[in-house]
Amino acid sequence: MNTFSTTTAWQACLCAVGMALSANASAQGAPATTAPVEGTPGHAGFVWALGATLDNGASYAGSDRRSTGLRPVIGVALGRYTLSSGGGGALLDRDLDRAESGLSARLVDHGKMRLTGSLRFGGGRKAGDEPRLQGLPEIRRTLRGRLGVVYDANDHWSFRSSLSQDLLGRGGGAILNNTARYELDLPPGTELALVAGLHLADRTYMRSFFGVPAALAGVTTPLPAFQPRAGVHSTEVGVDWRQNLHHHWVLLGGLRYSQLRGDARRSPLTVKPDNYSVSVGLAYRY
């Protein structure tokens, strides 16, 4: 796929929203087959998780340098709302992937299909983060809005698609993430999820994170000018692991292998297009 526009992506998401709302409307008045459980939307219960993970990965997408850091894991859920950081929302079984954070709400819940919306801060990059970035404009952190659809094909397979948009016009652009997950339970108390993802980005995002402005090429940076197009940004495969310990304690970890694609791979900022990340942590869930 060589082109990707924000308008097309929003049209696809709005179509999915319409389908979900139609399904939800047709289900109204139908008798409930299962009672809501604690910690899920529709239950007034309050659930939370708190912990930390040790993460190791590329300093930025395409870098050949690696960095290691300790991140807090926070998850708070009340009814259909979730506040999370560092993968805390995934610990609460709220249809959130480990990379998702911020304030989220389940907008529509109809059996196998769910619609979620969220707000979060992020997406920045400092020119001083890496020698190769010296002389390039800094990318300011911004407020991003996200609309996501989750479809459970069966007890093991689920498919997710989400569109994230920079709401403040700070160069963050739009990103369309598509993932497939295969989840299974292994005794005693072990949960695994195999993940495969395809990620697309619009021209604004690609030029901010992988472009070199012509006015700066050979002036503030030795890199050649490069104006990437919209399209496929990256693909990834990985595994998420969770081990339920005694009572409320949970061991968690993840491994991802990703490949930059298209103009993101051809960018002069990209030194190592294939990379991996790994994390391991401990959290208390109640």
N, C-alpha and C positions, 0 to 999 in steps of 0.2 A: 504494500500500500504506500503510494508516494505522496498523497495529499491528505491533510486533516484540517478541517476548519472548525472553529468553535461553534458556529451556527449549526453545522451538520451534527456535531456531537450533542448539542442541546436538544435538537429535534429528536434524536434517537432516545435521549433520556426522557423527554416529555412524552414520547410515545409509550415508553415503558411505564411511566407514571400513570398515563391514561389506562393502560391495561390493568395495572394494579388496582386503581380506583374502581374500575368497572367490575373487577372480580370481587372487590371488597363490598361494593354496593349490592351485587347479586347474592352475596352471602348473608346480608343483613336479614334478620328474621329467621334464619336457619338455626336449628338447635345446636348448641355447642356440644362437641363430642368429647372434649377434654377440659378439665378445669385448669385455670391458670396456676402456675407453680411459682414459688417464691423466687424473686429476683428477675422475673420476666415482666414485660409490659402487661398491664392489666392487674398486676398485684401491687398493693400499696407498700410492700416490703422495701427495706433499705438494705442494700448489700454493698460491700466495699472490699478492696484489695490494696495492700501496701507492701512494697518490697524494693528490690534493686536488681539491675542486670549489668553484667560486664560485657561490653560490646567491642568488637574489633572489625574494622572494615576500611575501605578506601577513604582517603581524606575528602575526596569529592568524586563524583561519577567520571571515570576516565583517568583518574590519577594512578600513578605507580607507587605512591606513598600510602602507608597505612597508619591508622591512629586507633588508640584504645581508650575507652572512657567508661566511667560508671554512671549509669542513668537511673533515676528513680522510676519505680513502677507504681502508678497511682490509678485506681479505678473506683468510681463512686456511681452507684446506680439507684435511681428512685423512679419507680414506675417505668415509663417509656423513655426516660432521659438518662444519659450517661455522660459523666465527666471523666476523661481518661488521659493518661500520658505514659509513654514507655511500654505500651502493650497491655496496660491494666484493663482496658475494655475487653480484650480477648479472654482474660481470666474470668470475667463475669458472664461469659457465654452470650454476648450481646451482638453477635454477627459482625464483630469488628476484627479486622486483621491486626497483627501485632504492630504494624507501622502506623496505624491510624490513631489519632489523638484529638483532643479538643472536646467541645460540647456537642453531643449527638442526640438525636431523637428518632425513635421509630415512628414514622408517619403513617404507614399503612401496614397492617399485619393480616395476611389472609393465607393461613395454612403454609403452603410451600413457597409463597412469594411474599417478600417484605420490601418495603421502601423506607430508606433512612435519609436523613439530612443532618449535616454537621457544619460547625464553624471551628476554625483553628488558626493559630498564628504559626508562621513558618516560612520556609522557602528562601531564606536569605543566604548570602555568601560574601565573605570579605575577601578583598583582593590580596590581603596579607596572609591568607590561609596557606598559600603555596607559592613557591618561587615562580612557577609558570603563570600564575595569575597576576603577577605584578604588572602594573600599568593598565589593567583592565578595569572597567567600572565596577563598583561594588553593587551587589544586588540586595536591596533592603528587605528585611522581613516584612511580611504582609499578612493580611487577613484573607483566608481562603474559605470559600463556601464549597460544600461537597454534597452531591446528590447520588445516592447509591441504590442499586437493586440487587437483592439476593434471591436466588431460586434454588430450592432444595429438590433435586431430582429424585433422591431416595435417602435412605438412612446414612449413606456414605458420601455420595456425590453432591456437591453444591457448586453453583456458578454465580460469580459476582461481577458486576460492572459498576464503576463509579466515575463521575465527572467532577473534577476539582477545578475551581476558577479563582484567580486572583481578583479580589473584590475592590482593591484599592488602586489598581492600575500601576503597580510598581515593577512591572516586567515579569511577573510570575506566570502570566498566560494561563492556558488551560491544559489539563492533563486528563486523558481517558485511560483508566486502569481496568483491565479485564483479567480475571483469575478463575481458575478451576481448582477445587479442593477435593481431596479424597481423605476422609477421616475414618479412623478405626480405633477401637478400644482394645488394649492388650492387658490382660491381668498380670500382676495385681495393680490396679489403679493407674495404668499408663495410657496416655492418649497421644496419638500421632496424627499429623495432618500433612499429606503430600500436596505440594502447591506448584502450579505452573501459571505463569503470567505473561501477558502481552500488553505493553504500555505505549501509548501514543501521545504526542504533544503538538500544540499548535506552533505557528511561526514565532510568536512572541516569546514563548518559553524557550524554544530552541536557540533563538538569537541571544537571549539573555545568558543562558548557561553554556552554550557551545559556540557562540559566534565571536568573531573578532571584528569590531567596527573598523571600516576602512580609514576613518580619520585618525585612528590610534595605531594602526599597523605600521611598523617601522619608525614610529615616533616615540610612544611611551612603552611599546612592547615590541620585541623582535619578531613576534609571530606574524604570519601573513594574514591579510584580510580574509574573512570567511563569513558568509551569510547563509546559514543552514535553512532548509525548508521544513515545513511541517511534515509529519509522518510518523512512522514507527520509531520510537525512542529506544526501547530496550525489550529484551525478553529475559525471563528468569525461571529457574526451578529451585525447589528447596523443600525443607521439612521443618515443621514445628513440633516440638516435643514438650509434654507436660506430665509430670509424675506427682500424683496426689499422695502426700505423706500422711503421717498421723494427724488426725483431726483437720485443722484448717491450713496446714502448711503445704506449699506447692513448689516443687522444683520445675523450672522452665528453661527451655533453650530453643535455639533456631539456627539453621544453616541455609544460606542462600548462595546460589551461583548465578551470576547475571552476565549478559552480553549486550553491549551497546550496539545499536543497529543504525543503518542509514547514515544521514548526515551527522548524527551524534558520534558515530564511529569514525567518520572521516574528518572530524574537527581537529584543528591543530592543538586544541586543548587536551585531546584524548591521547594519552600515552599508553595506557593499558586498558583496552576495551573490554577484556574479559576479567572478571573479578569475583571475589567471594566475600561474604560477611558471616560472622559467627557471634552468637550471644549465649550467655548462660546466667541464670539468676535464681533468686529465692523470693517468695512472696507469701504473705499471710492473707488469706481470704476468709471473709466472714459474711 
